Amino acid sequence: MRIIAGNLRGKRLNTPEDESIRPTLDRVREAIFNMIAFDVPNSKVLDLFGGTGAMSLEAVSRGAKRASTVDNNKKSVQLIKENVKACRMEDKVDVFCEDYASFLAKSNKNGNKFDIIFVDPPYAGEMVQKVLEQIDENNVCSNRCIVILETDRGFDTAEETKHLIKHRERCYGKSKVSVYQMKSQKITESETV
């Protein structure tokens, strides 16, 4: 696994020795970043199920201002920290070992807002909807926020939540990528067309 583009391009990342962590494949990661290329520079990024830290590191490599990577698996957190250190990005990537829901609640309390949120939860359908609801309830999205959700290809993702609406969806092998944006952003864009 490697960083695909930006100032860390070609940098190899440590990967898990077993299958307890399911990293996003390089080709899927590349497709995701091609979809959001213009949104990444100077953005504040959140990766809720960090795994290896590849999504956050790819984002800062492509110009994101800062990234927060969250995972409640201690093995994952150790792996993320190793990759962040190997990329010398300790000043741009913060790593948190905690449950996604508690992190979102703390972010809400502290007034933290994110421009891009990556969500790649375990492929259990019930969890996916809960994560989207928690993002909505905790008011952690900036006005220009986009949420990138990765699920199993066969999973039906919600068309919308209270504040988010599905903008596009693509399948890559066994994975499905759904991109959501703020409803207020969609209204603004349609009004200017």
Stockholm file with secondary structure:
# STOCKHOLM 1.0

chainA/1-193         MRIIAGNLRGKRLNTPEDESIRPTLDRVREAIFNMIAFDVPNSKVLDLFGGTGAMSLEAVSRGAKRASTVDNNKKSVQLIKENVKACRMEDKVDVFCEDYASFLAKSNKNGNKFDIIFVDPPYAGEMVQKVLEQIDENNVCSNRCIVILETDRGFDTAEETKHLIKHRERCYGKSKVSVYQMKSQKITESETV
#=GR chainA/1-193 SS CBCCSSTTTTCBCCCCSSSSSCCCCHHHHHHHHHHTTTTCTTCEEEESSCTTSHHHHHHHHTTCSEEEEEESCHHHHHHHHHHHHHTTCTTTEEEEESCHHHHHHHHHHHTCCEEEEEECCCSCHHHHHHHHHHHHHTTCEEEEEEEEEEEETTCCCCSBCSSEEEEEEEEETTEEEEEEEEHHHHHHHHHHC
#=GC SS_cons         CBCCSSTTTTCBCCCCSSSSSCCCCHHHHHHHHHHTTTTCTTCEEEESSCTTSHHHHHHHHTTCSEEEEEESCHHHHHHHHHHHHHTTCTTTEEEEESCHHHHHHHHHHHTCCEEEEEECCCSCHHHHHHHHHHHHHTTCEEEEEEEEEEEETTCCCCSBCSSEEEEEEEEETTEEEEEEEEHHHHHHHHHHC
//
